């Protein structure tokens, strides 16, 4: 979430407070809006399969190729 806040801050610096009205920046507007909705809903943005894939693994000293 911190990175998205940085992106939004940079957009405001470079394009002004009305950057959301710039059609060329619609990707960022949509991404930030979706992230806000997920945060309000308590959704991490990952589905169950992704969450399982991201669990820490035990360290191994074996060399695997």
Steps between C-alpha positions, in 0.01 A plus 500: 500500500790735571623473141158595368499807724840593357367459146201719580726764658724504191200530269381802699847657486540454124141550381335702776202425722277435198718218362200265525330693219786424258390209276864400438526419871180292522701183574633654822159637597342154460784322684485738795120480515505118499762495774292735717194277455702191595641674806152604614374143452801354682602312184871446443447485124626144483286196450531191721736322259738797491497523878596133526783548251639788700540320831857478633689181427746320721859575414700216351872456456447263205607618157209474259515566131 
